[in-house]
Amino acid sequence: MTESHNPQTDSEASLRRDKARPFGRASSFPGYEKLKARTTTPTRDDVNSSRDALMSTYQRLPVAFVRGSGAYLWDENGRRYLDALSGVAVCNLGHAHPVLAAAIAEQASTVLHTSNIFRIALQEELGRRLTQLAGMEKAFFCNSGAEANEAAIKLARLHGHSRAIAEPQILVMEDSFHGRTMATLSATGNAKIQQGFEPLVQGFLRVPYGDLDAIAALADARDDIAAILVEPIQGEGGINIAPPGYLAGVRRLCDRNDWLMMLDEVQTGMCRTGRWFACQHEGVTPDVMALAKALGNGVPIGTSLAVGKAAALLSPGRHGSTFGGSPLACRAALAVIEVMERERLDERAAAIGAQILQRLRDALRGIAAVRDVRGRGMMIGIELDRPCAELVTQALAAGLLINVTADNVVRLLPPLIYGAEEVESLVSTLASVIARFAG
């Protein structure tokens, strides 16, 4: 890193500029005062009625955020919270980043949507940039990680049929998560969230995560496998990191058996783990890569990238998306890439993530309930010896936003723009909360 460029000071300077002006806040847009005059503060009955209008798909925490800046969010009462979740690996740039806010505002006043029956120049440029960064060739744009994985599943089916396999199978992993559409739910290795949605989509074979021998055994036993779908790090499964050489071994098995290697980088991609894409830690290039979440930093966008034979499987009419790759979403994603490159957020995530990981290990050493502290870049898990979902509300009360997954793993996915102050606050607050919980 050269002396003339410091990602931490550059990011902190941009946050200071953001705080010095109201850019990106509602009050800076034309018509805001008129809109505000027509609204009133909601009563408790209003709030309860609004909640009743929503399906019970989420166990929501008792807080609503009204604005954000950098690594912080503020609730309706003006209380500030340190964000260590990033909307579940979405807001890697933090909140209200001025470059992204400006790009969204400008594009919204230009053109939001046309249709994929026409050329979309911003989509073409985004496809070029992403394939260049990932070493891929083609991109299909959609709106979410589940849709990106759906496209990957369809590519696997097409590849299998091209090999004269009547019912192509896809190898997937235990404890995996790929989405909540019917096909991605069926691919997911979590019986709890599948319950009630049977019959599931057929065509998936499950093996233990990180076990190359189990994959090799199925390769010897079956001739109907078309692809493998795997996460470089299992996020929902508990921040499970595969052993060194695992992805390279999967690549070799796919090459040997003419399978597509398909990586779900929805949570790990876009600099989260200290590289642009987690597979780059092993120098591996998949045939298909699914991205979403941080690609738009909160603007919904997903993509399936493909290379080689996988890039040539789709033809007009075989797949599509009404909103996929809209001018607005692509402009936002291009702004995200611009900031990530300029501020070298891959390097920053590696450096800051290593600091957080080591400081957490030091702070939690001696707490018997803590089994493991693991992670890569700014994707960190703290495994306890007991269920610990209540830590989420306890951390919230302390002004910290975290998540618990797999029942007993605290999941940390902070914005990649953390500085020294945020690292200190995260470690001290979380260590105190865990110590009280563990007794």
C-alpha positions in Angstrom: 0.0 0.0 0.0 1.5 3.3 -1.0 2.0 6.3 1.3 -0.3 8.4 -0.8 -3.3 6.1 -0.3 -4.7 5.0 3.0 -8.1 3.3 2.7 -9.0 3.9 6.3 -8.3 7.7 6.3 -9.9 8.0 2.8 -13.1 6.3 4.1 -13.1 8.4 7.3 -12.7 11.6 5.3 -15.7 10.7 3.1 -17.7 10.0 6.3 -16.8 13.5 7.7 -17.8 15.1 4.4 -21.1 13.2 4.6 -21.8 14.4 8.1 -21.0 18.0 7.2 -23.8 18.2 4.6 -27.3 16.7 4.4 -26.6 14.9 1.2 -28.6 11.8 0.8 -31.1 12.7 3.5 -34.8 13.1 2.7 -34.7 16.8 3.7 -32.4 17.6 0.7 -34.8 16.5 -2.0 -37.4 18.8 -3.7 -40.9 18.4 -2.3 -39.8 17.0 1.0 -41.3 19.8 3.1 -44.7 19.5 1.3 -44.7 15.7 1.9 -43.7 16.2 5.5 -46.6 18.7 6.1 -49.1 16.1 4.9 -47.9 13.4 7.4 -48.4 13.2 11.1 -46.5 11.3 13.8 -48.0 7.8 13.9 -49.9 6.8 17.1 -49.5 3.4 18.8 -52.8 2.3 17.1 -51.4 3.3 13.7 -48.2 1.3 14.4 -50.1 -1.8 15.5 -52.4 -1.5 12.5 -49.4 -1.3 10.1 -47.8 -4.4 11.7 -51.1 -6.3 11.4 -51.0 -5.6 7.6 -47.8 -7.6 7.2 -47.5 -11.4 6.9 -45.7 -13.0 9.8 -42.6 -14.0 7.9 -40.1 -12.3 10.2 -39.4 -12.3 13.9 -38.6 -8.6 14.0 -36.7 -6.8 16.7 -38.6 -3.9 18.5 -36.7 -1.1 16.7 -37.2 0.9 13.4 -34.3 2.8 11.9 -34.9 6.2 10.3 -31.5 7.1 9.0 -27.9 5.9 8.7 -24.4 7.3 8.1 -21.3 5.2 7.7 -21.2 2.4 10.2 -24.1 3.8 12.3 -27.9 3.7 12.3 -30.4 5.9 14.3 -33.8 4.8 15.5 -37.0 6.8 15.8 -36.0 8.1 19.2 -32.6 9.4 17.9 -30.6 6.6 19.5 -27.4 5.6 17.7 -26.4 2.0 17.0 -23.2 0.5 15.7 -24.0 -1.7 12.8 -22.1 -5.0 12.8 -24.5 -6.8 10.4 -24.7 -4.6 7.3 -28.2 -5.6 6.6 -26.9 -9.2 6.5 -23.8 -8.6 4.3 -25.5 -6.0 2.1 -24.3 -2.6 3.1 -20.5 -3.2 2.7 -20.0 0.6 2.0 -22.0 1.5 5.1 -25.1 3.7 5.0 -25.8 6.8 2.9 -22.4 6.7 1.1 -22.3 10.0 -0.8 -21.0 8.4 -4.1 -23.8 5.8 -4.1 -26.4 8.3 -3.0 -25.5 10.7 -5.9 -25.5 7.9 -8.5 -29.0 6.7 -7.4 -30.4 10.2 -7.3 -29.0 11.1 -10.7 -30.2 7.9 -12.3 -33.7 8.2 -10.7 -34.1 11.5 -12.4 -32.9 10.1 -15.8 -34.5 6.7 -16.4 -35.4 3.9 -13.9 -36.6 1.1 -16.1 -37.0 0.2 -19.8 -37.0 -3.6 -20.4 -34.6 -6.3 -21.4 -36.2 -6.4 -24.8 -34.0 -3.3 -25.4 -30.3 -2.8 -24.9 -29.3 -1.4 -21.5 -25.9 0.3 -21.7 -25.4 0.4 -18.0 -26.1 -3.3 -17.8 -23.6 -4.0 -20.5 -21.0 -2.0 -18.6 -21.7 -3.7 -15.3 -21.4 -7.1 -17.0 -18.1 -6.1 -18.4 -16.7 -4.9 -15.1 -17.9 -7.9 -13.1 -16.7 -10.5 -15.6 -13.3 -8.7 -15.6 -13.1 -8.7 -11.8 -14.1 -12.4 -11.5 -12.3 -13.8 -14.6 -15.7 -14.8 -16.1 -17.2 -14.2 -19.5 -21.0 -13.7 -19.4 -23.5 -12.3 -16.9 -27.2 -12.7 -16.3 -28.8 -10.1 -14.1 -31.7 -10.6 -11.7 -32.8 -9.1 -8.4 -31.6 -11.3 -5.5 -29.3 -14.1 -4.5 -32.1 -16.7 -4.7 -32.7 -15.7 -8.3 -29.0 -15.9 -9.1 -28.9 -19.4 -7.7 -32.0 -20.3 -9.6 -30.2 -19.3 -12.8 -27.3 -21.5 -11.8 -29.6 -24.4 -11.2 -31.1 -24.0 -14.6 -27.6 -23.8 -16.2 -26.8 -27.1 -14.4 -29.9 -28.7 -15.8 -29.1 -27.5 -19.3 -25.5 -28.8 -19.0 -26.8 -32.2 -17.8 -29.2 -32.5 -20.7 -26.4 -31.6 -23.1 -24.6 -34.7 -21.8 -27.7 -36.8 -22.4 -28.5 -37.1 -18.7 -32.3 -37.4 -18.5 -32.6 -36.3 -14.8 -29.5 -34.3 -13.9 -28.4 -34.2 -10.3 -26.7 -31.4 -8.5 -24.4 -32.0 -5.5 -25.2 -29.7 -2.6 -23.9 -29.5 1.0 -25.2 -30.1 4.4 -25.9 -26.9 6.4 -25.9 -24.9 3.2 -28.3 -22.0 2.4 -29.1 -20.9 -1.2 -32.4 -19.1 -0.9 -36.2 -19.5 -0.3 -37.6 -20.1 -3.7 -38.7 -23.7 -4.2 -35.6 -24.8 -6.1 -33.1 -23.0 -3.9 -35.0 -24.0 -0.7 -34.7 -27.6 -2.0 -31.0 -27.2 -2.5 -30.5 -25.7 1.0 -29.2 -28.1 3.7 -31.6 -27.1 6.4 -34.6 -29.3 7.1 -36.1 -26.8 9.6 -36.8 -24.2 6.9 -37.9 -26.8 4.4 -40.6 -28.1 6.7 -44.1 -27.6 5.4 -43.1 -26.9 1.8 -42.9 -30.5 0.7 -42.8 -32.0 -1.9 -39.4 -30.4 -2.5 -37.8 -30.0 -6.0 -36.0 -33.2 -6.9 -32.5 -33.4 -8.4 -30.2 -32.6 -5.4 -27.7 -35.0 -3.7 -26.3 -33.9 -0.3 -22.8 -34.4 1.1 -21.0 -33.1 4.2 -19.4 -29.7 3.7 -15.7 -29.7 3.3 -15.5 -33.5 2.6 -13.8 -34.1 -0.8 -13.9 -37.9 -0.2 -17.7 -37.9 0.0 -17.8 -36.0 -3.4 -15.3 -38.4 -5.0 -17.4 -41.4 -3.7 -20.5 -40.1 -5.4 -18.6 -39.5 -8.6 -17.6 -43.1 -8.7 -21.1 -44.4 -7.8 -23.2 -42.3 -10.2 -23.2 -41.1 -13.8 -26.1 -38.6 -13.5 -24.4 -35.7 -11.7 -24.1 -32.4 -13.7 -22.8 -29.9 -11.2 -21.8 -28.9 -7.7 -23.3 -25.9 -5.9 -21.3 -24.8 -2.8 -20.6 -21.7 -0.7 -16.9 -20.8 -0.2 -17.9 -20.1 3.5 -21.3 -21.1 4.9 -22.9 -18.0 6.3 -26.3 -19.1 7.5 -24.8 -22.5 8.4 -22.7 -20.8 11.1 -19.6 -19.2 9.4 -18.3 -22.6 8.5 -14.9 -22.3 6.7 -13.9 -25.1 4.4 -10.5 -26.7 5.0 -7.6 -25.3 2.9 -7.5 -26.8 -0.6 -11.2 -27.7 -0.5 -12.3 -25.4 -3.4 -9.3 -26.4 -5.5 -10.2 -30.0 -4.9 -13.8 -29.4 -5.9 -12.4 -27.8 -9.1 -10.3 -30.8 -9.9 -13.3 -33.2 -9.4 -15.5 -31.1 -11.6 -12.9 -31.0 -14.4 -12.4 -34.8 -14.1 -16.1 -35.6 -14.3 -17.4 -32.8 -16.7 -19.4 -31.1 -13.9 -20.1 -27.4 -13.6 -18.5 -25.9 -10.5 -21.1 -23.4 -9.2 -20.2 -21.1 -6.3 -22.7 -19.3 -4.2 -20.8 -16.1 -3.4 -24.0 -14.2 -2.5 -22.7 -13.5 1.1 -19.0 -13.9 0.6 -18.6 -11.8 -2.6 -17.8 -8.1 -3.1 -14.7 -7.9 -0.9 -16.4 -9.3 2.3 -13.7 -11.9 3.0 -10.6 -9.8 2.0 -10.7 -10.6 -1.7 -13.2 -9.5 -4.3 -14.6 -13.1 -4.3 -13.8 -15.7 -1.7 -12.8 -18.3 -4.3 -9.8 -16.1 -5.1 -8.2 -17.1 -1.8 -7.4 -20.4 -3.5 -6.9 -19.1 -7.0 -10.0 -21.0 -8.2 -12.3 -19.9 -11.0 -15.7 -21.6 -11.0 -17.9 -22.2 -14.1 -20.8 -20.3 -12.5 -20.8 -17.7 -9.7 -23.9 -16.3 -8.0 -23.7 -12.7 -6.6 -26.2 -10.4 -4.9 -26.4 -8.6 -1.5 -23.4 -6.2 -1.4 -23.5 -5.7 -5.2 -26.1 -3.0 -4.9 -25.4 -2.0 -1.2 -29.1 -2.1 -0.6 -30.5 -1.6 -4.1 -31.8 -5.1 -5.1 -29.6 -6.7 -7.8 -28.2 -10.2 -8.4 -26.2 -11.8 -11.1 -25.1 -15.2 -12.3 -21.7 -15.1 -13.9 -20.5 -17.9 -16.2 -17.5 -18.9 -18.2 -16.6 -21.5 -20.8 -19.3 -24.0 -21.6 -21.6 -22.6 -18.9 -21.6 -19.2 -20.6 -22.9 -20.7 -23.8 -25.9 -22.7 -22.4 -28.6 -20.0 -22.5 -30.2 -18.6 -25.6 -33.0 -16.1 -26.1 -36.3 -17.2 -24.5 -34.7 -19.8 -22.1 -34.5 -17.4 -19.1 -35.3 -13.9 -18.2 -36.3 -11.3 -15.6 -38.6 -8.2 -15.8 -36.5 -6.1 -13.4 -33.2 -7.8 -13.7 -30.4 -5.4 -14.7 -32.4 -2.2 -14.7 -30.7 1.1 -15.3 -31.1 2.1 -11.6 -29.8 -1.2 -10.2 -26.8 -1.3 -12.6 -25.9 2.3 -11.9 -25.9 1.6 -8.2 -23.7 -1.5 -8.6 -21.3 0.4 -10.8 -21.0 3.1 -8.1 -20.4 0.3 -5.5 -17.5 -1.1 -7.6 -16.1 2.3 -8.1 -15.9 3.0 -4.3 -14.6 -0.5 -3.6 -11.8 -0.1 -6.1 -10.9 3.4 -5.1 -10.9 2.7 -1.3 -9.4 -0.8 -1.8 -12.0 -2.3 0.4 -10.7 -5.8 -0.3 -7.4 -4.9 1.3 -9.3 -3.0 4.1 -11.6 -6.0 4.8 -8.6 -8.3 5.2 -6.7 -5.9 7.5 -9.6 -4.7 9.7 -11.1 -8.2 9.8 -7.8 -9.6 11.1 -7.7 -7.0 13.8 -11.3 -7.7 14.9 -10.7 -11.5 14.8 -7.6 -11.3 17.0 -9.0 -8.7 19.4 -12.2 -10.8 19.9 -10.1 -13.9 20.5 -8.1 -12.0 23.1 -11.2 -10.4 24.8 -13.1 -13.7 24.9 -10.3 -15.9 26.0 -11.2 -17.4 29.4 -14.9 -17.5 28.8 -15.7 -21.2 28.9 -18.9 -20.9 27.0 -17.0 -19.7 23.9 -16.0 -22.7 21.8 -14.4 -20.9 18.8 -13.9 -17.5 17.2 -13.4 -17.9 13.4 -13.6 -15.9 10.3 -12.1 -14.6 7.1 -11.9 -10.9 6.4 -15.0 -9.2 7.9 -17.1 -12.4 8.0 -16.7 -13.6 11.6 -18.4 -16.2 13.7 -18.3 -16.7 17.5 -19.5 -20.2 18.4 -20.9 -20.8 21.9 -21.6 -24.0 23.7 -25.3 -23.3 24.0 -28.2 -21.6 22.1 -27.7 -17.9 22.3 -30.4 -16.1 20.3 -31.1 -13.8 23.2 -27.7 -12.2 22.6 -29.2 -10.3 19.7 -31.6 -8.4 21.9 -29.0 -7.9 24.6 -26.6 -6.4 22.1 -29.4 -4.2 20.8 -30.0 -2.9 24.2 -26.2 -2.1 24.3 -26.4 -0.2 21.0 -24.9 -2.9 18.8 -26.5 -4.8 15.9 -25.5 -8.4 15.5 -27.1 -11.7 14.4 -27.2 -15.3 15.7 -27.3 -18.1 13.2 -27.2 -22.0 13.5 -28.7 -21.5 17.0 -25.3 -20.9 18.8 -23.1 -18.8 16.5 -22.9 -15.0 16.7 -22.5 -13.8 13.1 -20.6 -10.5 12.5 -20.8 -8.9 9.1 -19.7 -5.3 9.7 -19.5 -2.6 7.0 -16.1 -2.7 5.4 -15.5 0.9 6.2 -14.9 0.4 10.0 -12.1 2.5 11.6 -10.3 2.2 14.9 -13.3 3.6 16.8 -15.7 1.1 15.5 -13.4 -1.8 16.0 -12.9 -0.8 19.7 -16.6 -0.3 20.2 -17.6 -3.6 18.6 -15.0 -5.7 20.6 -15.6 -4.1 24.0 -19.4 -4.0 23.7 -19.8 -7.6 22.4 -17.2 -9.1 24.8 -19.1 -7.5 27.7 -22.5 -8.8 26.4 -21.2 -12.3 25.9 -19.5 -12.4 29.3 -22.7 -11.4 31.0 -24.7 -13.9 29.0 -22.2 -16.7 29.8 -22.3 -15.9 33.5 
